[in-house]
Amino acid sequence: MPYTIALNESNASRRIVYLWCVGSNGTTPATGEQGGQPTFSLAGGPTISTSSTLRAWNSGQGEYYLVLTQSEASVVGQGVLRFNSGTALETSTPFQVVAY
């Protein structure tokens, strides 16, 4: 089930999407990804870089989060947040922007 974000949500804590990153060996958590630059696509649009960077939630376990900007949550539809680096395999997390 994707994360649900309200259209044009003004509260930043309600625009958070979590990612779990695995190291490039495929077995260990990716522990050094804070500050990485994810990409996302929304409502079938092109894949673009987000204005935000990854923040550590529990980096020792490979858990990170991203706070989408209000403008990044300004289109209704399903989206996917993606991240990969030289030390982490590609990961993706679905989210959905809804109008309520």
Buried (B, 14 or more C-beta within 10 A) or exposed (E): EBBEBBBBBEEEEBBBBEBBBBBEEEEEBBBBBEEBEBBBBBEEEEEEEBEBBBBBBEBEEBBBBBBBEEEBBEBBBBBBBBBBBEBBBEBBBEBBBEEE
